[in-house]
Amino acid sequence: MSPSIYSGSGLYFLALVLLLSVSVLVWALVDLWKSKAEQNTKLLWTLLVVMVNPIGAILWFTVGKKANK
């Protein structure tokens, strides 16, 4: 019988990864909508962050935030 990822510590690991992913997503979206970027830019970044999570959030913090100051 093979060990299941959905039992024991594997389940806790998945829950932690999910929690971190959602936290970074929310943090990026709040930071994005508080920025001084134009509305169209905010909308495009929002779509990118939500559709390509967590890479979109990382891109916002590294590229988008600096470009929209």
N, C-alpha and C positions, 0 to 999 in steps of 0.2 A: 504494500500500500504506500503510495507516495504522499508526502506531507502537503497539506493544502496551505496556500497563502492566506486563506480566509480564517485560519484558526490561530490561536495563541498570539505570539508577538507579531506575526505578519499582519494581522488585523489592526493592531495598534500602530504599526508602521504606516499602513495605508491611510488610517485616520489622521495621522500626523501630517503626512504629505498633502492630503486633501485640505486640512486646516491651514497649512502654510500657503498653499496655492490660493485659496479663497482670501486669506488675509492680504497677500500681496496684490491680488486683483482689486480688492476694496481700497487698499492704500493708494494704489496707482490711480484709480478712478477719482477718488477724493482729491488727490493732489492735482490731477489733470483738470478737473472742473474748477479748482481754486486758482489756476494759473491765469495769466493775462493773455492767453492765446485767443484768437478770433473764434467765434462760434463754429464756423465751418471746420476749422482746424481741430477744435475740441471734439466735434462729432466724428471726424475721420480717425482721430487717435482713440476715441472710445470704442469704435468698431474694431480697430486693430487690437487693442488691449483685451477686449472680450473674446474675440474670435481666435486669437493666437495666444491664449493664456498658457503658461506664464511668460513666454518669450515676448509678447506684446508689452507686458508690464515692465520687463527689464529694458526693452527698447525705449519706452517712455522715459524711464529714469536716466538712461545713458545718453539718448539722442534728443528726444522731443523736449524734455524739460529745459535743456540748455539752449535749444534753438528758439524757444518761445518765451524767453525772459524779457 
